[in-house]
Amino acid sequence: LNAQYNRWHVKTPLQNFLADSPSFGPKILTYVFGPLNLHLNDHLIERKTRAKILGFVVADNFSWAEHIDSLTSKISKTLGLFFKIRYKLNFPTLLLLYYAFIFPHLSYCNIIWGHSPKTHILKLYKLQKKFIKLLFYLKQTDHVDDFFASLNILTIF
């Protein structure tokens, strides 16, 4: 019966997922207990310092800097596209595109990474300000707080 179970278990996608998934945890456990080695069916699960799970970058020290850098990169690329097409689209369409392509990135799991240090969150806030300036054709030195309020756009802060 045990041999049948092992043959069935090896063929399931669960083992493939676990074998490819990293093992990580707080570094304090490594200091207290030594290196933790996890095995599944006599296969060592490799320990990694970061993992991307459902589009969410998690580090072993639970610093969200890598996730916020990933968001910054994605949103910057989107803003570059918006900058190129803003002359061809009207105001409501650009606003709709913001809620379709930028806002989901800012709201996804923000309850987890939202308590990050202000220096990390500030990167995302600057990108939000760039979008407002792009939308209203403002200069880099113009203030945007009133525009956030008039459009009812929540800032990252």
Disulfide bonds with the S-S distance in Angstrom:
none
